[in-house]
C-alpha cells in the first residue's frame, strides 16, 4: 500500500498471489522499492512456509522412528529375559503388582490390551507387550517359556481361567498366581493349573478387620513387607545339597548370631515346621522362612545356594 500506492484489497491480493507462488500475472510492482520488497517478501514468506512444513514432517518422522526403535529395543530386552515374572493386566490390581515388583527389583513383563494403559507403561519405561493375554502368541512374546512365574490380574474370572490354562499348557513348570473375584472361581482356577488363587476383596476385608482389632500387628506386618526404609524382610531360602547348612542343627549353624536372623518356619516336603527347635537338623531341600535384615538375608541365601544346580 505504501510503496505502490494501491488499496488495501489490491495489496492483500498481491500478497496472497506472491506467498502462494502463483505469481501476479495481471499486475506487477512498478517501483524499485516495490520490487525490492517483493523479493524480500517472497524469500521470507516462502522460506518460512517450507521450513514450517519440513519441521512438522521431520518431527512426525522422528517421533515414529523413536517409537519404532524404542519398541524394537524393548522386544529385544524381553527376548533376553530369563526367570522373570509375567503380569497380565495393568488395571487397579495389576498396577499395584507392578509397583511392588519394582520395589523388589524383580524382572517382569506386563501384558496389556488396553491401548491407553499400554502407552502409559511405555512412557514409564516398563517392559510391556501389547495384546490379549489369553492368546498363545502374546504370552510367547512375553517370554513365557523362560519365565519363572505369571500373575494374572485381569478383571474377569473367566479371562484369568483362560490365561491360566494357556500358560500352563505352554510352560507346565510355571508358578501361576491368579486373581479371583468370586469364590466359585477358585476351584476352576486350581483345576486350570493355578498354584495360588488370591481374592483381593477378601484380603482387603481381612486387613480392614485387622486394622481395628490388631492395629499394632498390622502396622508391623505392613512395615515389614512394604516399607523399604525399614531394611527388614522375610525371605524363603532354599538349602542346596552342597550348602554348609546341610546336616547341621540351628545351634551349630549359628544363623541367629552370624546373620542376625530368625528362622520362623521350615518348609519340608509337603509339611511346614513352625517355630523349629534349636536342635532341629537342617536337611537338603529344606526351604527356610527367615526374618532378618535384607543385607544379611542376601548373604545367607548366597551361602545356602552354593550348589548351582539348586538355583
ABEGO torsion letter per residue (X at the ends): XAAAGBBAAAAAAAAAAAAAGAEAGABBBABAAAAAAAAAAAAAAAAAAAAAAAAAAAAAAAAAAAAAAAAAAAAAAAAABBGBBBBBEABAAAAAAAAAAAAAGBBBBBBBABAAAAAAAAAAGBBBBBEBAABAAAAAAAGAAABABBBBABABAAAAAAAAAAAAAABAABBBBBBBABAAAAAAAAAAGBABBBBAAAAAAAAAAAAAABAAAAAAAAAAAABAAAGBBBBBBBBBAABAABGBBAAAAGAAAAAGBBBABBBBEABBBBGBBAABBBBBGBBBBBBBBAAAAAAAAAAAAABAAAX
